């Protein structure tokens, strides 16, 4: 499995609405930037514990950048469906290799307009 596939699998796991997954995959010093909020690891995991995961998820146009051997950047177009709600965004995640594992250190979302296609 390629590194891009591994990290996209991580991103998919994070959409399931399970704070334990966030506690496992996020670095202790992680920062998560979502519309209107900047969260640290404990705040992110707690927020996810209070929310439902997505019913359907599409991750498209995923790309990988490697600015250093122990750093990986993943960018992609996200579409999530929860009931009647659809959320589309451009997303970026930065991972650092720590203790032999890829840990999410920064995640950022840029919502797309409602009329933007998937």
N, C-alpha and C positions, 0 to 999 in steps of 0.2 A: 504494500500500500504506500502510495506517495505521501510526502509530507502535506501537500495540499489536501489530499483526501482525509488524512488524519485530523487536520485542523478543521476542515468543514464538518467532519463527524462531531468534533467537539462543539462547534457552533450549533449544530442540530440538537445535540444533547442539552444545550443551554436553553432551547426553546420549549422544553417539556414542562416547565413550571415546577422544578424541584430545586429548592435551596441547597440541598446536599451536593448536587452536581456543581453548583457555583462554589461551594466551600472547597470542593476537591480540585476544580480546574483553575480557579483564580489564584494568582499570587497574593501573598499577604499584603503587598503594597499596591494592589490593583486599583485602577480608577475606571469607573463606568459612567459614560456620559450619555444620557438619554434626554429626550425633550424636556427641558425645564429643570433638570437635576444633574448634579455630579455626586456620585456615590462611591464609597469605599467598599471593600469586600464584605464586611458585616452588614452594612446597610443594603447592599445589593442582594445578598442571600436572604435577608429578612423580607425585603420587598417581594422577592420571588416566592417565598413561603406564603405570602398573602395573596398571590395572584394565581390565576389558572394558566396553564400552558396553552399553546396554540393548538387548535384542532387540526389545521393543515399548515404546512410550511413549504415554501419554495425558496431555495437558495440558488441563484442564477449568476452567471458571469463571474464566478469566483476566480480570483487571481492571487498569486503568491509572489511576494517580494522577499528577498533575503539580504538585508543591509549588512548582516554579519552572520557568522556561522551559528551563533546562539540566539539569533533574533529572526522572527518570521512575521511578516505582515500579510494579512488576508483581507481582501476587499471583495464585496459582493452586493448584489441586488437582492433584497429580502422582501418576500410577500408572505404575510401571515394571516390566517383566517381563524377567527374565534367567534362562533355563532354567526351573527350578521355583520360583525365588524371585520373590516379588512384594513391591514396596516402595511404600507409599502415604504421602504426606506433603503438608502444606500448605507451600508455598514462597513466598518473597518475594525479589525481586531489585531492587536500586536501581542505576540507571544515571545517569551524568553525561556530558554532552556535552563532549568534550575534543578539541581539534584537528579539529573537524568530524565526529567519530565518537562513537557512543554506547558508552561503556565501562562494564562492570560494576564497581561499587565495593563492593557488599555483597550477599552471598547468604546466606540463612538457611533451614534446613529444620526443620520440626516433624513428626516421624513420627506417623502416625495408628495407632491400635490395629489389630491384625490383623483384627478383625471389622468395621472401618469399611468401608462400601461405597465403590465407586469413584465 
